[in-house]
Amino acid sequence: MSKTRTYLVVPAAVVGLSLVLAGCAGDTTGGSTETYPSKAVTVLMPYAAGGPSDLTARSVSSCLTDVLGEAFVVENKAGGSGAVAMQELASAKPDGYTLGLGTAGTLIMTPMVNTLAYSLDDFTPIGVMAENPTLIVVGEESPYESAEEFFAAAEKHPGTLTIGVPGASSPAAIELQRLRNEYGVDVVAVPASGNAEMTTSLLGGHVDALFINDHPDVDSRIDEGTFRALAATTSQRLRWLPELPTLAELGYTDLVNATSIFGLFGPRDLPTPIATALESALEACMTDATVLEQLGENLVPEEFQGGAVLGESLAETQAVYRPILER
């Protein structure tokens, strides 16, 4: 893999970063005129090493190091369904030296279903680093050749078909609740700890299907035939699986929230100049050749989404999920 970085777009906010922040650093450093960043930045990762979220955090942090000239160091703080890392981020000083990777699960679902000292309002969204779509797949021995056949069977025999999901409070699990509540299709969610356990369950015949994030290993199984993809949960068809229908196409028009969005966040009240500079640097990284190669087309969004768009998206998801999770 090439180590050469190619920056296709470097926004003006990055080029003029030290000039932008020199006059306002006093807001966060007690009157100091130091520029940001002037020391290493910690990027908290709410999950263990390995997996697409960790890959995303490390790839983007390496690029941010190159763009901004100080080390962005990833620290894995797994535990509490992401609550350990997010609580530390929420409690951090809003000076730009503690950031974190956040998802709908860690920022919305985990605090809603647990008694925690933080909520979505305790963070400053900076931008989207990656999007990981979710697929519904069955095994090669499954009698269901299409999503239509699977859902027809679920409607005919409610509460009998089982679908593995990555955790009881994951977006996939909540979308299955919405499938039952809003569309009358009753399937049973079977929580697992991640893709590996889910894959074992499906191949072992312990579940009928999976609601699984689309990783390279999933694509490999689809290609070799051990997985049969039935549908995607994205609003539009995936460019690398163009023949795969979406749930929206199949009539479940609102079930588009299972895609995992990996966002970069700071604590609440992060000064606007710092947030803007980080967003611009992140935008540059999302056109960086090495980042694109490392993440691959399964994770890289087609268009960059900054802090405002990310914040609005999560607020909409929270509004949809609140009636379900706070019952």
N, C-alpha and C positions, 0 to 999 in steps of 0.2 A: 504494500500500500504506500502510495507516495506521501512524503512528508511535506511537500511543497504546498503552500497555501496560496490561493488565488482569490483576491477580493474583487468581486465584480462591482460592488457598490459600497462606498464608504460615505455615509451621510455627513453633512457638514457639522452636525452636532458632535460627531466623534473627532473630526479633525481639529475643531476648536475647543475641545473639552476643557483644557486647563484654563483658557481664557473665560469660558462660561462660568466655571465654578470658583475662580479665584475671588470674585467679589461677593460670593454668597456663602462661602464655607463657614463663615462665622455663625450661621444659623445652626450648625450641627457640631462645631468644634470649639465653641466657647470663644469666638473671636479670632481663631487662627486663620491665616491666609493660605494654608496648605491646599494643594489641589487634590481632586479625587480622581482615581485612587492613589494614595501615597504609601499604601502597605497592602499586604495580602488580604483578599476577600474570601470569607468562608461561604461555601454554598452547601446548605444542609440538604441531605437526601433522605427522605422518610422511609426508604426501603433498603434492604440489604444489597450488597454488591452483586452485579450481574443483572441481566434483564434489560428491557428496553428503556426504562426510566433511568437506570444507572448509566447506561450507555449514552443516553441523551445528555444527562448532567455533565458527564465527563468530557464528551466531545465539545459541547458548547462552552464549557468552562475553559477548556484549552484554547479555544478560539478567542474568548473574551480576554484571556491572558495576553495573547498576541496583539489584540486590538487596543487594549487599554494600558498595557505595559506593566501591570502588576499581576501577581499570581492569583488566580481564582481556584481555590482549593476545595474539592468535594469532600464532605464528611458524611459518611453513612450513619444515620441515627434511626435505625429501625425500631419498631415497637409501637404498640397501642394503635394498630391500623393507621400509622402515620402521625399519631398524636404527639409522640415524643419530639420529633423534629419540628412539627408545626408550632407546638407550644414554645419551644426555644426560640423560634423565629419571631413569633408574636411578642415575646418578651424582650427581644433584642433592641438595642439602641438604634433608632432610625437614622443611621449615618452612612448606610450603603456598604458597610463592611460585614454584614451578615445578611445573606440572601438564602433562598431555598427553592427547591422544586415543589410545586403544589399541583394537586389534581382535584377534580370534583369530589373524589372519595375522601381525601384528607381534609379538604377545606369546607365541605358541605355535609357529607353524610356522616363522617366520624363524629363531628361535634353535635350533630342533631340526635344521634342515637346514644350518645354517651354524655355524662356530665363533665364537661370540659371548660377550661377558663378562656377559650378563644372561639371566635366565629369568623366567617368570611370577611366581616367588616374590619378585622384586625390586621389586614394585609394590604399592601400596595401592589397591584398587578403591573408587571413590566412588559410581558409579551409571551407569545406562544413559542416554545422550543420544538415541540413535536406533537403530532397527532397519531394515535394508534387505533385504527378502526377495529371493530369487533365483528366476528363472523358467527353464524350458526352453522355448525358442521355435525355430520353423523359419521359413523364408521362404515367401512366398505361392505360389511355384512348387513347393514341396515336395510329394512324393507322400504324405506322412504327415499325415493329418487328425486324429490323436489320439495321445496318449502310448502307448496300447496298441499301435497300429500301429507306432510308432517302436521300441518295445522288442521287439516281436515280430520285426521285421526285424533288430535287433541280436543277438537270440538265434539267429536263423537264419543270420546271416552275421557271426560274431564277428570283432572287430578291423577292420571295414571302415567303419562309420559314424563320423564325426568330429564332435566337439563343441568349439566355442571356449570357453575359460575365461579368466578375468582373472589369469593368472599360473600358473606351474608348481606353486607351493606355496600357492595360494589354497584356501580352503575348498571351492570348487566342484571344483577339480582333485582334492582328496583324497576328496571324496564320490564322484567317478567311479571312483577306485581301490576304494573300498568297494563300489560297485555291482558291480564285477568280482569282488572277493574274496569278498564275502558273499552275492551274489545270482547270480553267474555270468553277468552281462550285460557283455560286453566291448565297450566303445566307446573310441575314441581321443581323448584330450584334446589340444587344440591351443592352447597358451598364447598370450595376446595381452597388450598393455600396458594395455588398458582397454576400456570400452564402445565407443569410437569405432572402434578397430581391429577389434574383434569384429564390429561391425555391418557394416563394409566387407567383412569376410571372408564373412559370410553372404550379403549382397546380391550379392557377386561370385561366389557359388557355390563358394567355396573350402572351406567346411565345411558339414556337413549340418544342424547345429543349434547353438544357443548355450545355455550355462549363464550367464545374465546377470542382474546386479542390476536390480531393477525401478525404473527412473528414470522421470521424466515423459516423456522422449523415447521410452523403450521403450513406455510406455502409448499414446503418440501413434501409434506405428507399428502397435501392435495394433489401435487404433481405425480407422486408415486401411487396414489389411489387408496392409501389407508384412511384418509379423510375424504369425505364428500361434502363440499360446501353447498349449503342450501340458500343462504341469503347474507347480505351485508347490512349493517345498521347505519350506514352513512346516508346522507341526503341524496347523493348522486352515486352512480356506479363507480367502482374502483377502477382506475386506469390499468392496473396490472391484472384485474380479474373482470374484464369487460362483459363477459357473458353472465356474471352473477347478478341476480336481481337484488334490489334493496327491499327492506321491509315496507318502506313507503310505497314502492311500486305495487306491492302485494296487498295494499289497502290499510296497512298499519301506519298511517301517515305521520303520527306524532312520535313514533318510537325511533328517534334519531340521536338520543343522548348517551348511548353506550360507548361511543368512541372516547377513548382515554386521551385527554388533553394534558400535556405536560407543560405547565407554565412556569415562568421565572417570577418570583415574588420577593418583595422586601417587607419589612414591618410597616404597620400603619404610620402615616405622617412622614413617610420618606420624602425629603425635600424634592420639589418638582424638578430643579436642575439636575439632580442626581438621577432621578427616575427617567428623565428624558434622555440623558446621556447613556444610561444603561440600555434603554429601549433602542436607541440608534445603533449602539454597538451590537446588540442582539440582532437587529435587522441586517447588519453587515455580515454577521456570522451565518445567517440563514441563506446567504448566497455564496458561502465559502466552499470551495471545491472539496476540501478534506471533510468538512462537516457533512456535506451532501453524500459523500462516498461512505462515511462511517455509519450514518443513520439509514441510508437507503430510501427508496421510494415509499416503503410502507410507513415511514415515520415523518417524512418531510412534508409540511403543508404546502399546498400549491401556491398560496399567497401568504405573505407575512401578516400576522395579526398582532398589533401592539397592545399596550396596556388597557386602553379604553375598550377595545373590542373584546379582549379577554375578560375584563371585569363585567361587561354587559352580558356576555355569554354565561358566565357563572351565576350571575344574579338571576337570569332567566331559568337556569337549571334549578337553582335553589327554590324559586317560586313554584316550579312544577313539583318538586320532590317534598316540599315542606308538608303538605297535607297528608302525604303517605307516611313520612318518617316520624311525624310528631303526633301520631294517633295515640 
